[in-house]
């Protein structure tokens, strides 16, 4: 293999913006990252197995809420961003970010097939002097134990000598008005000091947020798991307290409002019908799965997971109680579910607990309509569900309206005035004047 000073060559390319960027996976993480790379002045090539996404990007058509339409149109028109479904593009890039899905399988174990397949395809075309960075959230050890051997065996190159490898966890928060990909601090861990320096330099040249380096990819991988497990545990705590408060006839929302007046030592978390999104509900499973390799049981983490996983069923049980109080059964009731996104004001329903709640209610014989101003249809368990395209006028004809995800487009006062009874799982109707027909989680 030709002896070249990889570090010096890459740093020079970063300095003069001649580094060619690659992004594997053009979803909620990959597309915003590709856009920021291109906006920073780097020629960027995005890859995705879904031809529809590739074609949309090449037409300058945006499909991700956190990407500004005009930004995408401009960088595609200028030639700084293009997309492909041909993995041979790897030979044309100097820096590759892997942003593929890392879901759980039906046994709640990590499904790393996307990572494996992408790494194998990259390895076939990997050239000397390339940097590969994994951004997909996964278990500690993935970069060094899984990705590194695949890249080395498939390419014949040596990590640290012929190519650089690192991990820098995505921190995308869909719908966040303050923190986007551009200004969110970045954590970088890599195999070798040279790789760490180069990867940090790349992100520093693209993003406004601080780039914080750590000693290894495993530290960065664990850091990301910590972020989301911290939230999972605290949400599990408040969900359990919500169930207890209901039994004690105490308003959990009022309790939280009082607690958060303390200016130190307390961060407010809120109950809900379950956890959604790609990170918080999934990441603790990755950690608990990996921990078993060391004969270690993550008891606190697993307890919070159990609490959060049971919330959709608890939500339906509460809805049944609300109907029963007026001598109605779930079976045969007409129900309107408001909001199916996993959080407010986004079009993302990945792992949304709303889908489980609706599914359970339908299995119990309820006739369920749903309305979300940003999601008009969704697929769940392989079945497509069609929603209402606007808020119905006949709200009073529904036996129950259940608010599963808040949205700023909802007129809560108007809904409350027309509805027979409302089950508010998000405290979204807090400002409604007459709350006699509103039941809280």
N, C-alpha and C positions, 0 to 999 in steps of 0.2 A: 504494500500500500504506500502511495506517495506520501513522503514526510512533509506536512505543511503545518504552519502555525495556525491551528484552527481558531484559537481564542483571538489572536491579533486580527485575523481576517474577518471574523464575525463582528468584532467591536468596530472595525473600520466601516463595515457595511451598515452597522447601526448608525454610526456617525453621519454617513453621507446618504442615508435612507435608500441604499441600494439592496437591502435585504428583502428577499421575496418571502411573503408570509403564506402559510397554509392553515386552514381550519377544517378539521374533519368533524362533520356534524353541524348542520345549519338550523338548529332548533332555538329554544329560548336562551341558551348559553352561547352557542356558536355564532349565530348571526349577529347579535350585538357586538361580540368580540371582533368578528371579521370587519364590521362597519367601522369600529374604532381604529383598527389597524390601517384600514384604507384611508380614513380621514386624517390619520397621522402622517400620511405621505408614503406609505408602503404599498407596493403592488401586492395584492392579496388574491389568493385563489381559495374558494370555499368548495368543500366536497360534501355531497349527501347522496345516499342511496335512493332517496325519493326524487324521481325525475320532476315531479310537480314543483318541489321546492327549488330545484336547480333552475328550472325554466322561469319561475317567478322572480328569482334573484336576477337572472340575466335580463329580464324585462324591466327590472327596477321596481317590482311590485312587492311591497312589504306585507308580511304576515305575522309579525311579532309586535306586540303592543309597545315594548320599550324601545323600539327603533323608530326614529323620526323618518317619515316617508320621504321628505325632501332630501334628507341626507343620503338615503339609499339610492334614490334616483340620480343624484349628482355624482356619486362616486362610481356608479355603474356606467353612467354616460361618459365619464372622464377616463374610463378604462382602468381605474385603480382597483375595482372589484369585479371578479367574474366567478361563476360557479361551474362545477363539472360533476359528473358521476363516474369519471374514469380515474382510477387510483394511480395511473401512471403520472398524474400531475405531481406526485411526490418528487420526481426527478428534477422538477423545475423550481422547487422551493428550498429555502434555507432554514425556515423555522416552521414547525408543525405543532399546532395545538389540537389535542384530541378532546372533543366535546360530545361524546356519544352517550346514549342513555345507559344507566346502571340500575335497572329495576330489580325487583324481587321476583322469584318464581312462585308457583302456587303453594310451595312449602315454606314461604317467607325466608328463603335463602337467597344469597346474592346470585343474580344472573349476569355473569361476566362475559357472555357470548359476544356482545357488541364490542367490548374491549379487546377480546382475543382476536376476533375477525379483523377489526381495524388494524391492530398491531401487525398481524400477519401480512395484510395487504400493504401496509406501509413498508414492512421489512423487504418485500420483493423489489421495491424501487428506491430504497434508502441509499443515499450517496454519502461519501465522506464529507465531513464538515457541516452536517445538518444537525439542528437542535430539535428534539422532540419533547414536548411538555404535555403531560396529562392534566386535564382540568376537571374531568368527570369525578364526582364524589364517589369514593370507594373505601374499602377497608385498609387499615394501615399495613403496609408491606406490598401493596399491589405493584407499585412502580418498579421496585427492585426484584421482587419474587416472580412476577408475572410478565410485565412489559419488557424488562431488560433482556431476559433469556430469549423471548420471542424475536425481538429486534436483532439480537446478536446472531442467533442461529439462522434466521431467514436472510440476513444480509451479508454475513461473513465479516461484519465490522465489529470493532471492539468499543464498547461504551467507555467514555472518558478519554479515549485516544483518537478514534475515528469519528465519533458522533457524541453529542451531549444529550443527557436525559434528565428530566426533572418533573416535579409535581407542583402545580400552582392552583389551588382549589377555586372553582367558580364561586362567586358570592352574589349571584343574581337574585334580586328580590322583585319579582314582577309587580308592577303597579306602584312601586316606591317613588314618590315625587321628589325626594331629596337625593337619594343615592342611586346612581346608575352605574353601569360598567365603567364609565369614564372616571368617576370620582371616588369609587370605593377602594379602600386600601387593599393591597395584594400581598399574599404570603407566597414565598418561593422557597422550595427545598429542592436540592439537586444532588446528583451523584458526582462529587468532586467540586472543589472550590472554583475551578475555571468555569464549569457549567453553571454554577450558581451565579457567578459574576455576570456572565453573558445573558442568562435568562432575566436576571434582575434589570440589566441595562435595557433589554428589549421592552419590558413592561414599563420601565421609567420613561422611555421615549414615547410611549403611547398614552399612558394614563396619567391623570392628575393626582390620584391618591398615592399615599405612601406605599413603597415596596419594602416589605419586611422579610428579611431572609432568615431561614432556620437551618439547622445543621444537617438535615437529611430529608429525603422525600417522606419517610415514615412519620417524622414529626409534623410535617405539613398535612399529611393525610389524617393523622390523629387530631390535629387542630381543627380541621373541618368537621370531623365527627363530633368533637367536643361542642362546637358552636350549636349544632342542631340537637344534640342529645341534651344539652343544657335547657333548650327551649322545650323539648319533649317532656322532660321530667317536670319542669315548672308548670307546663300546661296540664300534665297529668295530675299534679297536686291540686290545681285550682278546679279541675273537673271533678275530682273526688270531693273537694269541699263543696262544690255546687250541689252534688247529690246529697251530701249531708245537710247542707243549709236548707234544701227543699224539705227534707224530713222534719227539720227543726223550725220550719216556717220563718226562715231568715232570708233576706234578700242578699244573695252573694254579690250582686253588682254594687249594692250600697256598701257592703263590707270592703270590697276592693277600692272603691272611691275613697273610703275613709283611710285605708291602709296606705294608699299612695300619697297622702299628705305628708308622710314622713320623708324628709329630704335626703335621707341616707339609709342604706341597708335594705331597701325594698325596691323591687322592680315589678310593675304591674303586669300580670298575665291574665288572660280572660278565658272563661269556659266557652264551650261550643259543642256542636253535634259530632265532633270528631276532628281529626287532623287531616290536612290535605297538602297538595304540592308534592314535588319530587324529592324533597330533602328531609324535612322533619319527621314524617311518618316512616321513612325508609332507613335513614342512616343508623339509628340505634340497632336495627336488625343486622346491619353489616358488622357493627362492633361486637354484638353478642355472639354472632356466628364465628368471628375471628377469635374471640376470647376463649371459646371452647377448645381451640388448638392448644391452649396453655392450661387446660383443666381449670379454667376460671369462669365463674358464673356471675354475670353482671346483674345481681339481684335487684338493685334499686332501679336500674334502667329497664329491666324486664317488667317490673311492677308498673312503672309508668306507661309502658307500651300496652299492657293488658287493660289498664284503665281507659286509655285513649281509644283503643280498638273497640271497646264495648260501648262507646258513646253513641254511635248510630242506633243501636238497639235500645239503649236507655232513652234516647230521644223519641223513638217510636212508642215505647211503653208510656212515656209521659203524654204523648199525643192521644193515646188510647184512653188514659185517665181523664184527660180534658173532655173528650167526647162522651165518655161514660157518665161524667158528672151531669150531663144534659140528656141522659138516657139514650145515647147514640152509640153505635158500635163502629169500629174501624171498617169492618166488612160492609160494603155498600155505601160508605160515606164518600162524598165528593170533596176532594182536597186540592188546594192550590199551593204548590211549593214555590216560594220566591227566592231566587238566587241559587244557582248550581255551581258557580265558580268556587274554588277552594278558599278565596279571600275576596275582599271587597274590590269592586271596580276593575276587575281584570277579566280576560276571556279564556283563562286557563282552568280547566276542570280536572287536571291530573290528580288522581287519588282523592278527589273531593268527597268528603263524607256525605254530602248532599245526595250523591248517586246511590250510596248504600241506604240512606234513609228512605228515599223514594222507592227503591227496590223492595225493601222490607214492607213498606206500607202497601205496595201493590200485591205482594205475595199474601198479605192478610186480607185482600179483597177490596181495598180502597180504589177508587177511581181518581188518579192523580194527574193533574195538569201541572206544568211548570212554566215559569216565566223568568227569564234573565235577559235584561236588555243588551247583553254582550254575547250571549250564547243561545242560539236558537235550536241547536240540536247537539246531541252528544251520543257517543257509543259506549255502552257498558255491558260487559260480559258478552261481547260480540254482537249485541243488538243495538240498532240505532233508535234513539228516542227523539221524537219531534216535539219541540216546545211551542208555546204561543209566541207570536211575533210582536205583540203589544199587550200592555196591561188590560185585562178584560174589564168591561163595564159592569158585568154581573157579579161583582165580588160578593154580594150578599147571598148568592145562591150556593156558595161553597160552605160546607159544614165546618171546615177548618182551613185557615190560611196559616201555613207554617213558614216562617222566615228562616232560611238556612244559610244564606249569605247576604250580607248587607250590600246595598248599592246606592250611590249618591243620586241616581236618577229616580229612585222610588219616592213618591210623595206619601210619607208615612201617615200624616194627619188624614189625608183623603182616604187612604186604605182603611185606617182604623174606623173612620166614620161609616164606611159601607159594610165592613165585615161583621159576620155573626160572632166569630171568636178567632183570636190570633194566638199562635204559639210562637213567641219570639225567642229564638235560641242565641241571639247576638246582642240583645238589649238595644236593637236599632230603633225601637219605638219609644225610647226614653223621653223624647220631647213632646210626645202626644199628650194633649190636655186631659181628656177623659180616658182612663186606662182600665175601665171596668171589664172590658172584653179581651184584655191582653194578659197572657200567661207567660211568665219568664222561665227559662231553663233552670 
